Amino acid sequence: MEILLYILGAFVAYLILLRFISHERKLKKRFNKPKTKYSALTDSDDVHISGRTKLIASLNTPILGSKCCYFKTTVFEVNRYGEGDIIKKDSDWSELKSEVGSSDFILEVNLQPVLILTASSEALVKTNIDTHSEQLLDTSEFENYWLNIKAMLERDGVRVCNVYDKFGKRVKESFVGNDEPLSVVGKGSWRPVIDFPEIQNIIESEQIYVVRGSEKKPLVFTNSNSLLWG
C-alpha cells in the first residue's frame, strides 16, 4: 500500500512539474520578439524592451533584507521521502510557505525612463540564495538566515522550534534590485506623467512610455542571462 502511495505521489508531482515547465516555456517564448529601441516605441500590444531598473518605492526581501522591486521567497521542509537521505534531491523537499512581492519601477531604456506597472505580471528571475545548492551558496550560510526564516514562518502562524525544526528547512530567494539589467515584455503606450503621482518628482517630461500587463496576457520580466542576452 505504501509503495502505491509513493507511486501516486510521484505521478502527481510529475504532472505538476510538467504543467510548470509548459507554462514557463510559453513565457520564455515571448522574449523571442525583437527588442525595440526607445526612439521606436509606439502604442503596441506586445513590446520587448531592455534596460536597467530604477526603484520608485522599494520593497525589502524577507530573508536578505535587500531593496527590490520584485522578490519571491520560498521556505521548504524535508518531506517523508527525504528523511533518510544524506544527500537530498529536489524531490525530498516540500514547499512550506512562499511569499511574492512586487512594486512598480522605472526601466531606463537607452538612458530614457519607461514606467513598468507590475499589477498583472509574471517573473523569470534567477535565484539569489538557495541554502541547499552547492552551486550558489554554501549551506553554512543557512545559520545567518535562520532568524529571518523563522520570522517569515511565524508571521503565517507556523510555529518553529530552533532545536527540532532548523535543520529540516531550506530557503530560496530571488529578487530584482536597483540598477539591474532587465528585459520586459508587455503592452506599451504613451501616457501623461500627471496620471502617475508617484513619479512626478522624478520625471521631468510631460509624457512617459508605460508598459503593463493584463489578466489574460500578463507583463513578463526577466534578469535571466539566457533571456537577457540570448
Disulfide bonds with the S-S distance in Angstrom:
none
